Amino acid sequence: MKGLLSNRTFFIVTTSDILQNIGIWIRNIAVLFFVIEQTNGNPIAVSALTVAEYLPIFIFSIVGGVLADRWQPKRMMIWGDVLSFVSIVIIIFFVMKGYWLAVFAATMVSAIVSQFSQPSSSRIFKQHIPEDQIPVAIATTQTVSSLFIIGGPIIGTAVYSMYGLYVSLTLLLVIFALSALLLSFLPNGEVQQHIGKLSLVADMKEATVYLKENRNILIILLMFSTLAFGMGLIQPLEIFIITDRLHLTKENLQWFTALAGLGMLLGGIVAAISAKMLNGRTVIVTGLSFLGISTVIEVISIWPYVTGTMRFLTGIFMAMIQTILSTFMLTTISEKFVGRMNGLITPIFTGFVLIGTSLSGFYMKATSLVVVFTTAGIIFILASLIGLKLSLQSSTSKTAMEKKADSY
């Protein structure tokens, strides 16, 4: 860990992530509360925010991944913050003129930019962090994200409640400017000259061939898709666990979300400390199996302490699973394909979440809350069975995959 903290690249990227997490939560809460105020809580307007966030993932994720492999990652990350800064200036102007619907653009622009900056961040890690330090780096990043799951809504709510929309958006300008300035101190990454000779379509085809020839990535993709569908089924209905099963007010949802965040925080710390000692496949299979069982227990439970305990333990396992899979993907995928693999996997995962989300309400109406959550639990256990086919020996896998990558 000491060696990682002295790594300039890791320090800069992590600090930039912290700034951007603060900005994301300030933006999310400010836009949500503002839209609720402007529309008197219109559910269609509120759901449109979700569309504004997820739609760009389908359109720009693969393109962002391709460009991340083509261009210098440092430059892409800086330009992402610069474009975000400019977009917020324009949005503030339109809102001041009375066109309040422009706030939807704040969510959409942020989602678009993230499809370009996230793959670039992965390439920066791949290029400048020693492979034996990547598990700890990923776990630390996971821990930071978990902290903001707990504290982000509090920060965003406090800023909006005290200062309102304009100050919230102005703070975003400061955050994006600081992040861009910080990223300018990153070392210059390598530019893959041979990729620039190919068209975008050819790049995508090359990535598809690479995906088909790598069994582990295909298994992870299938496992992610299954997991995402189950998550989509229960995600919109979690509020009913609080109101219908536990007979608490909807405001109590935040405490159960915080428990999951605390679990993820602890899971990230455990993964950071013991990353090299963990058996990746065992953790993934055990974690997904537990997720399936705990999902069923949650919907059966009428006791807040039982439900809260399940949320906390699930958070621990999910953080460890995410750390292991992210580490495996980053250490074994050839640098030539890091961006494009991100670009392929992200929209597929998001797509299955949205499919599950679109069906969940109808499924609950036709059956019951217990049936929906039990179905999701079975789906999670199915995902764990798919995980049994994984082979996470990173050094062996990396050698074979690098040889395949070099042949393209």
C-alpha positions, 0 to 999 in steps of 0.5 A, spaced: 500 500 500 505 504 501 508 503 494 501 505 491 500 511 495 507 514 492 505 512 485 503 519 482 498 516 477 494 513 482 494 519 487 492 524 481 487 519 478 484 517 485 483 525 487 480 526 481 475 521 482 474 524 489 472 531 486 468 528 481 464 523 486 462 530 490 460 533 483 456 527 481 452 527 488 451 535 488 449 535 481 444 528 482 441 531 488 440 538 485 437 536 479 432 531 482 430 536 487 429 542 482 425 538 477 421 535 483 419 542 485 418 545 478 413 539 476 410 538 483 413 531 483 411 529 476 413 521 476 414 522 469 419 528 469 423 524 475 423 518 471 426 522 465 432 523 469 434 516 469 433 516 461 437 522 460 442 518 465 442 511 461 440 513 454 447 515 452 451 509 455 447 505 449 449 510 444 456 513 446 459 507 450 462 503 445 465 509 441 468 512 447 471 505 448 474 505 441 476 512 442 480 511 449 484 505 445 486 510 439 487 517 443 492 519 449 488 517 455 490 523 459 488 528 454 481 524 453 480 525 461 482 532 461 477 534 455 472 530 458 472 535 464 473 541 460 467 539 456 463 538 462 465 545 465 463 548 458 456 545 458 455 547 465 456 554 463 451 554 458 446 550 462 446 556 467 445 561 462 439 557 459 436 556 466 437 563 468 433 565 462 427 561 464 429 554 460 429 550 466 428 543 462 436 545 460 437 541 467 436 535 464 442 536 459 446 536 465 445 529 467 446 527 459 452 531 458 455 528 464 453 521 462 456 522 455 463 524 458 463 518 463 463 514 457 469 517 454 473 518 461 472 511 464 475 507 459 481 512 459 482 512 466 483 504 466 488 505 460 492 510 465 492 504 470 494 499 466 500 503 463 502 506 470 501 502 475 505 495 477 500 489 476 502 487 483 499 493 485 492 493 481 488 489 486 489 494 491 488 500 487 482 497 484 479 496 492 481 503 494 477 506 488 471 501 490 472 504 497 472 511 495 465 510 491 462 506 497 464 512 502 460 516 497 454 512 497 454 513 504 455 521 504 454 523 497 446 524 498 448 528 505 453 532 501 448 534 495 442 535 500 446 540 504 448 544 498 442 544 495 438 546 501 442 551 503 444 554 497 439 552 491 440 550 484 445 556 482 450 555 487 450 547 486 451 548 478 457 553 480 460 548 485 460 543 479 464 549 475 469 549 480 470 541 481 471 540 474 476 546 473 480 543 479 479 536 476 482 538 469 488 542 472 490 536 477 489 531 471 494 535 467 500 533 471 498 525 469 504 522 465 503 522 458 500 515 456 502 511 449 498 512 443 497 506 439 498 508 432 496 502 428 489 503 431 488 510 428 489 507 421 483 503 422 476 505 421 471 506 427 467 500 425 473 496 424 475 497 431 469 495 433 469 488 429 476 487 432 474 488 439 468 483 437 473 478 435 477 479 441 471 478 445 469 471 442 476 468 442 477 469 450 473 464 454 473 468 461 471 475 458 465 471 455 463 468 461 464 474 465 459 478 460 454 472 461 454 472 468 454 480 468 448 480 464 444 475 468 446 479 474 444 485 471 437 482 469 436 480 476 438 487 479 433 490 474 427 486 477 428 488 484 431 495 483 425 499 482 421 495 487 426 496 493 422 501 496 416 496 497 421 492 502 421 498 506 413 500 506 410 493 505 414 488 508 417 492 514 411 497 515 416 503 515 416 510 512 419 511 505 424 516 508 427 510 512 430 507 505 436 511 506 438 508 512 438 501 508 442 504 503 447 507 508 448 500 511 449 497 504 454 502 503 458 501 509 458 493 507 461 495 501 466 500 504 468 494 509 468 489 503 473 494 499 478 494 505 478 487 506 479 486 498 485 491 499 488 488 505 487 481 502 487 481 495 493 477 493 490 471 498 483 471 496 481 465 491 477 469 486 472 464 483 470 462 490 469 469 492 465 470 486 461 464 486 460 465 494 458 472 493 453 471 488 450 465 491 449 469 498 446 475 494 441 470 491 439 467 498 439 474 502 434 477 496 429 472 498 430 473 506 429 480 505 423 479 501 420 474 507 423 478 513 418 483 517 424 485 521 428 491 520 434 488 523 434 482 519 433 486 512 439 491 514 443 485 516 442 482 509 444 489 506 450 490 510 453 483 508 451 483 501 454 490 500 461 486 503 460 481 498 459 485 492 465 490 493 469 484 493 466 481 487 467 488 483 474 488 486 476 481 483 473 482 477 475 489 475 482 487 477 482 481 473 479 485 467 484 490 467 490 485 468 489 480 463 486 484 457 491 487 453 492 494 453 490 495 446 483 492 448 481 495 455 477 501 452 473 497 447 472 491 452 469 497 457 465 499 451 462 493 449 460 490 456 457 497 459 452 497 455 450 490 455 450 490 463 446 497 462 441 494 457 439 488 461 438 492 468 433 496 464 430 490 461 429 487 468 426 494 470 421 495 465 418 488 466 418 489 474 412 493 475 408 489 470 411 482 474 409 485 481 402 486 479 401 480 475 404 476 481 407 479 488 413 482 491 415 476 494 415 472 487 419 478 484 424 478 489 424 470 489 425 470 482 431 475 482 434 471 488 434 464 483 437 469 477 442 471 482 444 463 484 444 462 476 449 467 475 453 464 481 453 457 477 455 461 471 461 463 475 463 456 476 466 456 469 471 462 470 478 461 470 482 467 474 489 465 474 491 472 471 498 470 469 496 464 465 490 468 462 494 474 461 500 471 457 495 467 452 491 473 451 496 478 450 499 473 444 492 473 441 492 481 442 499 481 438 496 477 432 491 483 431 
